Amino acid sequence: MFGGGGRKRRDEPQSLSQAMQPENPPTGGRSNVTGFDPEGLERAAKAARDLDNSRNAQAAIELIKTQETTKQHEAAAKRAEMDAYAQQMRAQNIEKEADEARKTLDAQTQHDKHRMEYQDQLERKRQVDMLNAQKYMQEEQLKKQEEIAARQEEMRRKTAEYEAELRTKTEIAKARAETEGRIAQERQNHDLILEKVRLEAKEHRDTVLQAITDGGKILGEGLSSYLEDTEKLRNTALTITGIAVGVYTARTSIGVAGRFVEARLGKPSLVRETSRLSAGQFLRQPLASTQRLFGMGRKETDALKGIVLENNLDTQLRKIAVSTANTKKNRAPFRHLLLHGPPGTGKTMFARSLAECSGLDYAILTGGDIAPLGRDAVTELHKLFDWAKTSRKGLLVFVDEADAFLQSRETARISEDQRNALNAFLFRTGTESDQFMVVYASNQPSQFDEAVMDRVDEMVEFRLPGEDERRAMIALYIEKYLLNPPGRLTKKVTTENIADAEIERVVKETEGFSGRAISKLAIAWQAAAYGTEGAVLDRDTFFTTVEHHKKSMLTKEEWLKHAAERAQLLAQDR
Ligand SMILES: Nc1ncnc2c1ncn2[C@@H]1O[C@H](COP(=O)(O)OP(=O)(O)OP(=O)(O)O)[C@@H](O)[C@H]1O
């Protein structure tokens, strides 16, 4: 190609014989010095010459050339193949590299994710630690404040004692000085005083003698005229009898009032409401109170009056009421009850009614009142049970929201004071008693301490009212607040276009309502009616009020849900 077209190269042999010609032909014939035998070469040269001279030499050369070209083409094809192969390999390499890069990126992303998660965990942990530290600091602070308060109280007490002691000493010294002074003076004035006394005695004697003389004279005259007048005699007898009766009544009343004042003063602060008579009540309703005191009033016999319950629960509660009344009659030990279920389902109502029907007094306390009492809670609880023991009739102690106070000592985080209060409560309720029965009410009884659970003899579950119960409750409260409101002065409500179909619709719409919610709904109907001229409740207002109530209930539920979630998160963080 580079040799100038088809020109032959300078050293290229022109023929086969040339090609076979030895370059340096041996000069000295057959030499055996190197062991090389030239004869073969000569024969080959001769053969080549023969070939040159042959007619087919040119064709043979052409053939060789053609073969050579073919080989060159083959080599080129091979090269192209190799190039293609190299290309393919390069493409594969690129793909591999991309693959590797992707994997590296994935690994990097994963690593970053783990790092972020770890950082997040660290951050959470840091916050939890911070919260714990803050809590610890607050507790420490509180402890310190309590210690300071205790120290101050101690100092105040000591100062007061010291002051009292000083005051006493001063008083004694003053009294002594005064007495001594008076004695000295008395001694000095002795004669004068003697004279004065003598004169006073004489004067007194004269006055008395004169008075007796005058009195005798008047009395003699008066008595004789009085005895002669029978009208006056009868009047006198009546007056004396009246005075005697008055004195006797006053003495008895003072005794009774005294007993009530004592009872009132002794009422423990933990008791929020009680059926035991108080002095205030006695003064406000003397007649009713006296009747109650001596058990003269009309006694309720139906423990479930005004309480709407599903059939099974109704039966269970009636049995409890009968057995409690018999327990009291037979002076057997009372059984303790646990009433559990959602708020506003009638637990308190039943406890009150149970006490009334079984002839017991009742006292209502709330679990939430115990914690704020701090270390005084123990004393107050002892006071409560001591007071319970003084009840003549026997006392039903109703502990509302009991879970707030009787939480498990194992799981719940309760303070030392609460723990002591719980222990005091357990101590006082540990043995059977025929003086008081405890009725616990709770929305979350699962949080109770094991020992409290152990003290419960019977458990009763109150559920949200079903359709039938809601129907009965709506009827009950429509009667109570709209058609026949209690009290002579309360105005009756006139309903317009409200019949069974409307009530039925409300029964459906109030699904999920508690007894309390239904009674509040009836009160809202009443309020809406009182807002009109003539106290009328029409159909539209009837349903709008229900709608409004439902919305409020949903909002409340939302809030409660959020509060529960927040509490859960807090608990997790802890
Ligand atoms: N079963 C019911 N039948 C009739 N009225 C009911 C019933 N349940 C609740 N109510 C009404 O709801 C009011 C509140 O009921 P109660 O105080 O007995 O509920 P509770 O279960 O003790 O609630 P909490 O757990 O909040 O103390 C009652 O005064 C009454 O008007």
The ligand as an SDF file (V2000), in Angstrom:
LIG
                    3D

 31 33  0  0  0  0  0  0  0  0999 V2000
  -79.1790    4.4610   84.8980 N   0  0  0  0  0  0  0  0  0  0  0  0
  -79.6500    5.6990   85.0520 C   0  0  0  0  0  0  0  0  0  0  0  0
  -80.9810    5.9090   85.1340 N   0  0  0  0  0  0  0  0  0  0  0  0
  -81.4500    7.1520   85.2860 C   0  0  0  0  0  0  0  0  0  0  0  0
  -80.6800    8.2370   85.3700 N   0  0  0  0  0  0  0  0  0  0  0  0
  -79.3550    8.1010   85.3000 C   0  0  0  0  0  0  0  0  0  0  0  0
  -78.7760    6.8110   85.1390 C   0  0  0  0  0  0  0  0  0  0  0  0
  -77.4620    6.9560   85.0960 N   0  0  0  0  0  0  0  0  0  0  0  0
  -77.2080    8.2600   85.2350 C   0  0  0  0  0  0  0  0  0  0  0  0
  -78.3410    8.9590   85.3650 N   0  0  0  0  0  0  0  0  0  0  0  0
  -78.4370   10.4300   85.5070 C   0  0  0  0  0  0  0  0  0  0  0  0
  -77.1110   10.9120   85.5290 O   0  0  0  0  0  0  0  0  0  0  0  0
  -76.8120   11.5570   86.7610 C   0  0  0  0  0  0  0  0  0  0  0  0
  -75.4410   11.1550   87.2290 C   0  0  0  0  0  0  0  0  0  0  0  0
  -75.4120    9.7830   87.5880 O   0  0  0  0  0  0  0  0  0  0  0  0
  -74.3840    9.2020   88.6390 P   0  0  0  0  0  0  0  0  0  0  0  0
  -73.7880   10.3070   89.4240 O   0  0  0  0  0  0  0  0  0  0  0  0
  -75.0300    8.0940   89.3650 O   0  0  0  0  0  0  0  0  0  0  0  0
  -73.2990    8.6260   87.6440 O   0  0  0  0  0  0  0  0  0  0  0  0
  -71.9170    7.9070   88.0150 P   0  0  0  0  0  0  0  0  0  0  0  0
  -71.9170    6.6320   87.2770 O   0  0  0  0  0  0  0  0  0  0  0  0
  -71.7300    7.8680   89.4740 O   0  0  0  0  0  0  0  0  0  0  0  0
  -70.9080    8.9180   87.3250 O   0  0  0  0  0  0  0  0  0  0  0  0
  -69.3970    9.2730   87.7260 P   0  0  0  0  0  0  0  0  0  0  0  0
  -68.5720    8.0570   87.4390 O   0  0  0  0  0  0  0  0  0  0  0  0
  -69.0830   10.4040   86.8120 O   0  0  0  0  0  0  0  0  0  0  0  0
  -69.4150    9.6610   89.1650 O   0  0  0  0  0  0  0  0  0  0  0  0
  -77.8920   11.1130   87.7130 C   0  0  0  0  0  0  0  0  0  0  0  0
  -78.1750   12.1160   88.6360 O   0  0  0  0  0  0  0  0  0  0  0  0
  -79.0650   10.8670   86.7910 C   0  0  0  0  0  0  0  0  0  0  0  0
  -79.7280   12.0780   86.5230 O   0  0  0  0  0  0  0  0  0  0  0  0
  1  2  1  0
  2  3  1  0
  2  7  2  0
  3  4  2  0
  4  5  1  0
  5  6  2  0
  6  7  1  0
  6 10  1  0
  7  8  1  0
  8  9  2  0
  9 10  1  0
 10 11  1  0
 11 12  1  0
 11 30  1  0
 12 13  1  0
 13 14  1  0
 13 28  1  0
 14 15  1  0
 15 16  1  0
 16 17  2  0
 16 18  1  0
 16 19  1  0
 19 20  1  0
 20 21  2  0
 20 22  1  0
 20 23  1  0
 23 24  1  0
 24 25  2  0
 24 26  1  0
 24 27  1  0
 28 29  1  0
 28 30  1  0
 30 31  1  0
M  END
$$$$
